[in-house]
Amino acid sequence: MEPQLYSAYVQILQEELLPAMGCTEPIAVAYAGAISRRTLGALPDRVRVEVSRNIIKNVKSVIVPHTGGMRGLEAACAIGIVAGRADRELEVLSEVTEDQIAETRQFLENTPITVDFAPLDRIFDICITVWRGADSAYVRIVDSHTNVVCVRRGEDVLLSRETAGRTPGGTADKSLLTIEKIFEFANEVKIEDVRPVLDRQIAYNMTIAEAGLRGSYGANIGKVLLKTYGDADVKIRAKALAAAGSDARMNGCELPVVINSGSGNQGITASVPVIVYARHLGASDEQLYRALTVSNLSTLHIKEGIGRLSAYCGAVGAGCGAGAGIAYLLGGDYTTLAHTIVNSLAILSGTICDGAKASCAAKIASAVDAGILGYYMYKNGQEFLGGDGIVKRGVENTIHAVGLLASEGMQETDREIVKLMIQNIQP
């Protein structure tokens, strides 16, 4: 592999596989809140939160970590203002104390916090304005979870940068990713170049997955799978542990995860099933690192065309990535990986994202199942062909088609999902 491309792939992993505590959208709101408090220099007496519809969707129903079970935009913003450590970015709430949780509840009771749609129609937009008397501060995050584009203190502009586009995510160019090159890179990568980020992913994401099985979180999808089907089949264990990690994360567990494509759920989905399979197969550490390289980069490649947030469930792409990683562990070549991804994308593409909440775990289980089924279809001489629905001839063309479906075709679906959620319409 060309040295420049090799370096870009290493950089993509380093920039994308980051630690985060809690669902990343409320954490981004808390991060903006923490910056606004730091900029104001005092606890505000009035707050305005303006966010895009996808932020509303992904914050509405999920428990914000280190809040004692509070949910919603107001809680996410308030805990960031009262107790957030802005310098910790996506771990902004990692040092919250019990006294600060109590202080946050008082702040919510005594401080007017208004919530509205952001003035511009962007996919990812968080604007927070805080006041203390006549003094004010303003913070805006656009396009990704830590991409701060504006900070003002009163009328003084402290930070201003151009918004980069729909899905910035560091400086490495993810358009360089292809499944063929990902396979080549996984075979050639020097393990020391990826070990630090992958060791952290293995440790964090397996810890929260195991905690999800021990505790009682959300709909306990992992426990349901194991109770119903038993734990003898590695396919069931892979789905159950991934689902358990999501259930824990969506429902108050305060353990960190390593994200993928800006999402903890996608980070769990892209890694945990591959780790479970590697342990079942007795794979070496090196084999696991190379398989995780495949799953993570494949997930990032699929997600790049979809966008950070959309009406398309991101777990689907991560399940396909996990399927590719498992295929690699089982000795699959590039052709096997390509067919696994095409088959699995054909199965679940169109699954909607209706926000972060307990049912994410069930969707993750289904996505992992699709990834595994996509592999076993190919091994049994079965495949979806170009022209079968949105499937195109060639894995890159199919990935591109899915990106168009999600980013362009499902925009009206996204608006309708948010409308249904905020109106609390009952079936």
NUMAR-247422 format. One record per residue (C-alpha): x, y, z. Coordinates in Angstrom, 1 decimal. Example, Ala and Ser with C-alpha at 12.3 -4.5 7.8 and 13.67 -1.06 7.14 Angstrom:
BEGIN
[[12.3, -4.5, 7.8]];
[[13.7, -1.1, 7.1]];
This chain:
BEGIN
[[0.0, 0.0, 0.0]];
[[1.2, 3.5, -0.8]];
[[2.7, 5.2, 2.3]];
[[0.4, 8.2, 2.0]];
[[-2.7, 6.1, 1.9]];
[[-1.4, 3.9, 4.7]];
[[-0.8, 7.0, 6.9]];
[[-4.3, 8.3, 6.1]];
[[-5.9, 5.0, 7.2]];
[[-4.0, 5.0, 10.5]];
[[-5.0, 8.6, 11.0]];
[[-8.7, 7.9, 10.3]];
[[-8.7, 5.3, 13.1]];
[[-6.9, 7.6, 15.5]];
[[-9.4, 10.4, 14.8]];
[[-12.6, 8.4, 14.8]];
[[-12.1, 5.8, 17.6]];
[[-12.4, 8.2, 20.5]];
[[-13.7, 7.6, 24.0]];
[[-17.1, 9.1, 25.0]];
[[-19.3, 8.8, 28.0]];
[[-23.0, 8.5, 27.3]];
[[-25.0, 8.9, 24.1]];
[[-22.9, 11.3, 22.0]];
[[-25.7, 13.8, 21.1]];
[[-26.7, 14.8, 24.7]];
[[-22.9, 14.7, 25.5]];
[[-22.4, 17.3, 22.7]];
[[-25.1, 19.4, 24.2]];
[[-23.5, 19.2, 27.6]];
[[-20.1, 20.0, 26.0]];
[[-21.6, 23.2, 24.4]];
[[-23.2, 24.0, 27.8]];
[[-19.8, 23.7, 29.5]];
[[-18.1, 25.9, 27.0]];
[[-20.9, 28.5, 27.4]];
[[-20.5, 28.6, 31.2]];
[[-16.7, 28.9, 30.9]];
[[-17.1, 31.7, 28.4]];
[[-19.7, 33.6, 30.6]];
[[-17.5, 33.1, 33.7]];
[[-20.5, 32.7, 35.9]];
[[-23.6, 30.4, 36.5]];
[[-26.2, 31.8, 34.1]];
[[-29.7, 32.9, 35.2]];
[[-31.2, 32.3, 31.7]];
[[-30.5, 29.8, 28.9]];
[[-31.6, 29.3, 25.3]];
[[-31.0, 26.1, 23.5]];
[[-31.5, 25.9, 19.7]];
[[-30.8, 22.6, 18.0]];
[[-31.5, 20.8, 14.7]];
[[-34.2, 18.2, 14.5]];
[[-31.7, 15.3, 14.6]];
[[-30.3, 16.5, 17.9]];
[[-33.9, 16.7, 19.3]];
[[-34.4, 13.2, 18.1]];
[[-31.3, 11.7, 19.7]];
[[-31.6, 13.5, 23.0]];
[[-35.3, 13.3, 23.8]];
[[-35.5, 9.8, 25.2]];
[[-32.0, 8.9, 26.4]];
[[-30.7, 9.1, 29.9]];
[[-27.9, 11.6, 30.3]];
[[-25.1, 10.0, 32.3]];
[[-24.2, 11.4, 35.7]];
[[-27.6, 13.1, 36.2]];
[[-29.3, 10.6, 38.4]];
[[-31.6, 9.4, 35.6]];
[[-32.6, 12.7, 34.0]];
[[-33.4, 12.9, 30.3]];
[[-33.8, 15.5, 27.6]];
[[-32.2, 18.6, 26.2]];
[[-32.7, 20.7, 29.3]];
[[-31.0, 18.2, 31.5]];
[[-28.1, 17.7, 29.1]];
[[-27.5, 21.4, 28.8]];
[[-27.9, 22.0, 32.6]];
[[-25.5, 19.3, 33.7]];
[[-22.9, 20.7, 31.2]];
[[-23.3, 24.2, 32.5]];
[[-23.2, 23.2, 36.2]];
[[-20.7, 20.4, 36.2]];
[[-19.1, 19.9, 32.8]];
[[-15.4, 19.9, 32.1]];
[[-15.1, 21.6, 28.7]];
[[-11.5, 20.5, 28.3]];
[[-12.6, 16.8, 28.4]];
[[-14.8, 17.2, 25.2]];
[[-16.8, 14.0, 24.8]];
[[-15.9, 13.0, 28.4]];
[[-17.2, 16.3, 29.6]];
[[-19.3, 14.6, 32.3]];
[[-16.7, 12.1, 33.5]];
[[-16.0, 13.9, 36.8]];
[[-19.6, 14.9, 38.0]];
[[-20.2, 14.6, 41.7]];
[[-23.4, 13.8, 43.7]];
[[-23.4, 17.4, 45.0]];
[[-23.3, 18.7, 41.4]];
[[-26.2, 16.5, 40.4]];
[[-28.2, 18.0, 43.2]];
[[-27.1, 21.5, 42.1]];
[[-28.2, 20.7, 38.5]];
[[-31.7, 19.8, 39.7]];
[[-31.9, 23.1, 41.6]];
[[-30.6, 24.9, 38.5]];
[[-33.3, 23.2, 36.4]];
[[-36.0, 24.2, 38.9]];
[[-34.9, 27.9, 39.2]];
[[-33.5, 28.8, 35.8]];
[[-35.6, 29.4, 32.6]];
[[-34.3, 27.2, 29.8]];
[[-36.0, 27.6, 26.4]];
[[-35.6, 25.0, 23.7]];
[[-36.3, 25.6, 20.0]];
[[-35.3, 24.5, 16.5]];
[[-32.0, 26.0, 15.3]];
[[-32.5, 28.8, 12.8]];
[[-30.7, 27.1, 9.9]];
[[-31.8, 23.8, 8.5]];
[[-28.7, 21.7, 9.1]];
[[-28.4, 18.0, 10.0]];
[[-26.3, 18.7, 13.1]];
[[-26.5, 22.0, 14.8]];
[[-26.3, 23.0, 18.5]];
[[-26.5, 26.7, 19.6]];
[[-26.5, 27.7, 23.3]];
[[-26.9, 31.2, 24.6]];
[[-26.5, 32.0, 28.3]];
[[-27.1, 35.2, 30.2]];
[[-26.1, 36.5, 33.6]];
[[-27.9, 39.8, 34.0]];
[[-26.8, 41.9, 31.0]];
[[-23.8, 39.6, 30.3]];
[[-24.1, 36.9, 27.7]];
[[-22.2, 34.1, 26.0]];
[[-22.9, 32.1, 22.8]];
[[-21.6, 28.7, 21.6]];
[[-22.3, 26.9, 18.4]];
[[-21.3, 23.3, 17.4]];
[[-22.0, 22.2, 13.8]];
[[-21.7, 19.0, 11.8]];
[[-20.0, 16.8, 14.4]];
[[-19.9, 16.5, 18.1]];
[[-16.9, 18.6, 19.0]];
[[-16.7, 20.9, 16.0]];
[[-17.1, 24.2, 17.8]];
[[-17.5, 26.9, 15.1]];
[[-18.4, 30.0, 17.1]];
[[-17.8, 31.3, 20.6]];
[[-18.9, 34.8, 21.6]];
[[-18.7, 36.8, 24.9]];
[[-21.3, 39.5, 24.6]];
[[-20.5, 41.0, 21.2]];
[[-16.8, 40.0, 21.3]];
[[-16.1, 37.1, 18.9]];
[[-13.6, 34.7, 20.6]];
[[-13.8, 32.0, 18.0]];
[[-15.1, 31.9, 14.5]];
[[-14.5, 29.3, 11.8]];
[[-16.2, 28.2, 8.7]];
[[-18.6, 25.3, 8.8]];
[[-16.8, 22.5, 6.9]];
[[-19.8, 20.6, 5.5]];
[[-22.1, 17.8, 6.4]];
[[-19.8, 15.3, 8.1]];
[[-16.4, 16.6, 9.2]];
[[-14.6, 14.2, 11.4]];
[[-10.9, 15.2, 11.8]];
[[-8.5, 16.0, 9.0]];
[[-8.0, 12.6, 7.4]];
[[-9.8, 12.1, 4.1]];
[[-12.3, 9.3, 4.5]];
[[-13.2, 9.4, 0.8]];
[[-9.9, 7.5, 0.3]];
[[-11.6, 4.4, 1.9]];
[[-12.6, 1.5, -0.3]];
[[-13.3, -2.1, 0.8]];
[[-10.5, -3.4, -1.4]];
[[-8.0, -1.0, 0.2]];
[[-9.3, -1.6, 3.7]];
[[-8.6, -5.4, 3.2]];
[[-5.1, -4.6, 1.9]];
[[-4.5, -2.2, 4.8]];
[[-5.7, -4.8, 7.4]];
[[-3.3, -7.3, 6.0]];
[[-0.3, -5.0, 5.9]];
[[-0.8, -2.7, 8.9]];
[[1.9, -2.7, 11.5]];
[[0.1, -3.7, 14.7]];
[[1.9, -1.1, 16.8]];
[[0.3, 1.6, 14.6]];
[[-3.3, 0.5, 15.6]];
[[-2.8, -1.3, 18.9]];
[[-3.4, 1.8, 21.2]];
[[-6.8, 2.7, 19.8]];
[[-7.9, -0.9, 19.4]];
[[-6.8, -1.9, 22.9]];
[[-8.9, 0.9, 24.3]];
[[-11.9, -0.1, 22.1]];
[[-11.7, -3.7, 23.2]];
[[-11.4, -2.7, 26.9]];
[[-14.1, -0.1, 27.0]];
[[-16.7, -1.7, 24.8]];
[[-16.4, -5.2, 26.2]];
[[-16.6, -3.8, 29.7]];
[[-19.9, -2.0, 29.1]];
[[-21.3, -5.0, 27.2]];
[[-20.6, -7.2, 30.1]];
[[-22.0, -4.7, 32.5]];
[[-25.2, -4.6, 30.4]];
[[-25.6, -8.3, 30.9]];
[[-25.0, -8.1, 34.6]];
[[-27.4, -5.2, 35.2]];
[[-30.9, -4.3, 34.2]];
[[-31.0, -1.7, 31.5]];
[[-33.7, -0.7, 29.1]];
[[-35.4, -3.7, 27.4]];
[[-32.5, -6.0, 28.4]];
[[-32.3, -7.3, 24.8]];
[[-29.0, -9.2, 25.5]];
[[-30.6, -11.1, 28.4]];
[[-33.7, -11.9, 26.3]];
[[-31.5, -13.4, 23.5]];
[[-29.5, -15.5, 25.9]];
[[-32.6, -16.7, 27.8]];
[[-34.5, -17.5, 24.6]];
[[-31.7, -19.1, 22.5]];
[[-29.0, -20.1, 25.1]];
[[-25.4, -19.1, 25.0]];
[[-23.9, -22.1, 23.2]];
[[-24.0, -20.4, 19.7]];
[[-21.4, -17.7, 19.1]];
[[-23.8, -15.9, 16.8]];
[[-26.3, -15.4, 19.7]];
[[-23.5, -14.3, 22.1]];
[[-22.2, -11.8, 19.6]];
[[-25.7, -10.3, 19.2]];
[[-26.5, -10.4, 22.9]];
[[-23.3, -8.7, 24.1]];
[[-23.5, -5.9, 21.5]];
[[-27.2, -5.3, 22.4]];
[[-26.4, -5.4, 26.1]];
[[-23.7, -2.7, 25.6]];
[[-26.2, -0.5, 23.9]];
[[-28.9, -1.1, 26.4]];
[[-26.6, -0.1, 29.2]];
[[-25.3, 3.0, 27.4]];
[[-28.8, 4.2, 26.5]];
[[-30.2, 3.7, 30.0]];
[[-27.9, 5.3, 32.5]];
[[-24.7, 3.2, 32.7]];
[[-21.9, 5.6, 33.3]];
[[-19.1, 3.6, 31.7]];
[[-17.3, 5.1, 28.7]];
[[-17.3, 3.6, 25.2]];
[[-15.1, 4.0, 22.1]];
[[-17.2, 5.5, 19.3]];
[[-17.2, 5.0, 15.6]];
[[-18.6, 7.6, 13.2]];
[[-19.4, 9.8, 16.2]];
[[-21.6, 7.1, 17.7]];
[[-21.1, 4.9, 20.7]];
[[-23.7, 2.4, 19.5]];
[[-21.9, 2.1, 16.2]];
[[-18.6, 1.7, 18.1]];
[[-20.1, -1.1, 20.1]];
[[-21.7, -2.8, 17.1]];
[[-18.5, -2.6, 15.0]];
[[-16.3, -4.1, 17.7]];
[[-18.1, -6.3, 20.3]];
[[-19.3, -9.1, 17.8]];
[[-15.8, -9.3, 16.3]];
[[-14.2, -9.6, 19.7]];
[[-16.7, -12.3, 20.7]];
[[-16.0, -14.3, 17.5]];
[[-12.2, -13.9, 18.0]];
[[-12.4, -15.3, 21.5]];
[[-14.6, -18.1, 20.4]];
[[-12.2, -19.1, 17.6]];
[[-9.1, -18.7, 19.8]];
[[-7.8, -16.1, 17.4]];
[[-4.5, -14.4, 18.2]];
[[-4.3, -10.8, 19.3]];
[[-2.9, -9.9, 15.9]];
[[-5.8, -11.6, 14.1]];
[[-8.2, -9.7, 16.3]];
[[-6.5, -6.3, 15.6]];
[[-6.6, -6.9, 11.9]];
[[-10.3, -8.0, 12.0]];
[[-11.2, -4.9, 14.0]];
[[-9.4, -2.8, 11.5]];
[[-11.6, -4.2, 8.8]];
[[-14.8, -3.8, 10.8]];
[[-14.1, -0.2, 12.0]];
[[-12.9, 1.1, 8.6]];
[[-15.7, -0.6, 6.7]];
[[-18.2, 1.0, 9.1]];
[[-16.7, 4.4, 8.6]];
[[-16.7, 3.9, 4.9]];
[[-20.4, 3.0, 4.8]];
[[-21.3, 5.8, 7.2]];
[[-19.4, 8.5, 5.3]];
[[-22.0, 8.7, 2.6]];
[[-24.9, 8.4, 5.0]];
[[-23.9, 11.3, 7.2]];
[[-23.3, 11.7, 10.9]];
[[-27.1, 11.8, 11.6]];
[[-30.0, 10.9, 9.4]];
[[-33.2, 8.9, 9.2]];
[[-31.2, 5.8, 8.4]];
[[-30.2, 3.7, 11.4]];
[[-26.4, 3.9, 11.8]];
[[-26.3, 0.4, 13.5]];
[[-27.1, -1.1, 10.1]];
[[-23.8, 0.0, 8.6]];
[[-21.9, -1.0, 11.8]];
[[-23.5, -4.4, 11.7]];
[[-22.3, -4.8, 8.1]];
[[-18.8, -3.7, 9.2]];
[[-18.9, -6.3, 12.0]];
[[-20.0, -8.9, 9.4]];
[[-16.9, -8.0, 7.3]];
[[-14.7, -8.2, 10.4]];
[[-16.1, -11.7, 11.3]];
[[-15.6, -12.8, 7.7]];
[[-12.0, -11.7, 7.9]];
[[-11.5, -13.7, 11.1]];
[[-12.9, -16.7, 9.4]];
[[-10.3, -16.5, 6.6]];
[[-12.3, -14.5, 4.1]];
[[-10.6, -12.7, 1.2]];
[[-11.5, -9.4, -0.4]];
[[-14.3, -11.0, -2.5]];
[[-15.8, -12.6, 0.6]];
[[-15.8, -9.2, 2.5]];
[[-17.3, -7.4, -0.5]];
[[-20.2, -9.9, -0.9]];
[[-20.8, -10.0, 2.9]];
[[-21.2, -6.2, 2.9]];
[[-23.5, -6.2, -0.1]];
[[-25.6, -9.0, 1.2]];
[[-26.0, -7.5, 4.6]];
[[-26.7, -4.0, 3.3]];
[[-29.5, -5.4, 1.2]];
[[-31.2, -7.0, 4.2]];
[[-31.8, -4.1, 6.5]];
[[-31.2, -0.8, 4.6]];
[[-34.1, 1.5, 5.2]];
[[-34.3, 0.7, 8.9]];
[[-35.2, 4.1, 10.5]];
[[-33.4, 6.0, 13.2]];
[[-36.0, 7.3, 15.6]];
[[-33.6, 8.6, 18.1]];
[[-31.4, 7.2, 20.9]];
[[-33.4, 5.0, 23.3]];
[[-33.9, 1.4, 24.4]];
[[-34.9, 0.0, 21.1]];
[[-31.5, 0.8, 19.7]];
[[-30.3, -2.4, 21.3]];
[[-32.8, -4.5, 19.4]];
[[-31.8, -2.8, 16.1]];
[[-28.2, -3.6, 16.9]];
[[-29.0, -7.2, 17.4]];
[[-30.8, -7.3, 14.1]];
[[-27.9, -5.5, 12.4]];
[[-25.3, -7.9, 13.7]];
[[-27.5, -10.8, 12.6]];
[[-27.7, -9.3, 9.1]];
[[-23.9, -8.9, 9.0]];
[[-23.4, -12.5, 10.0]];
[[-26.1, -13.8, 7.6]];
[[-24.5, -11.8, 4.8]];
[[-21.3, -13.8, 5.3]];
[[-23.0, -17.2, 5.5]];
[[-25.1, -16.4, 2.5]];
[[-21.9, -16.0, 0.4]];
[[-20.2, -19.1, 1.9]];
[[-23.3, -21.1, 0.8]];
[[-23.2, -19.8, -2.7]];
[[-26.0, -17.3, -2.3]];
[[-25.9, -13.5, -3.0]];
[[-28.0, -10.5, -3.8]];
[[-27.2, -9.3, -7.3]];
[[-27.1, -5.9, -8.9]];
[[-30.6, -4.9, -9.7]];
[[-32.1, -6.6, -6.6]];
[[-33.7, -3.5, -5.2]];
[[-31.1, -0.9, -4.4]];
[[-28.2, -3.4, -4.8]];
[[-25.8, -2.3, -7.5]];
[[-23.1, -4.2, -9.3]];
[[-20.0, -4.0, -7.0]];
[[-19.6, -3.2, -3.3]];
[[-18.6, 0.4, -3.8]];
[[-21.6, 1.1, -6.0]];
[[-23.9, -0.5, -3.5]];
[[-22.4, 1.5, -0.6]];
[[-22.8, 4.7, -2.7]];
[[-26.5, 3.9, -3.4]];
[[-27.1, 3.4, 0.4]];
[[-25.5, 6.7, 1.1]];
[[-27.8, 8.4, -1.4]];
[[-30.8, 6.6, 0.0]];
[[-30.0, 7.8, 3.5]];
[[-28.7, 11.3, 2.9]];
[[-31.1, 12.4, 0.1]];
[[-34.0, 10.0, -0.1]];
[[-34.9, 9.9, 3.6]];
[[-34.9, 13.6, 4.4]];
[[-38.7, 13.8, 4.4]];
[[-38.8, 10.6, 6.5]];
[[-36.5, 12.3, 9.0]];
[[-38.8, 15.3, 9.3]];
[[-41.8, 13.1, 9.8]];
[[-40.0, 11.0, 12.5]];
[[-39.2, 14.1, 14.5]];
[[-42.7, 15.4, 14.1]];
[[-44.1, 12.2, 15.5]];
[[-41.7, 12.2, 18.4]];
[[-42.2, 15.7, 19.6]];
[[-46.0, 15.5, 19.2]];
[[-46.0, 12.3, 21.3]];
[[-48.5, 10.7, 19.0]];
[[-49.7, 7.4, 20.3]];
[[-50.5, 4.5, 18.0]];
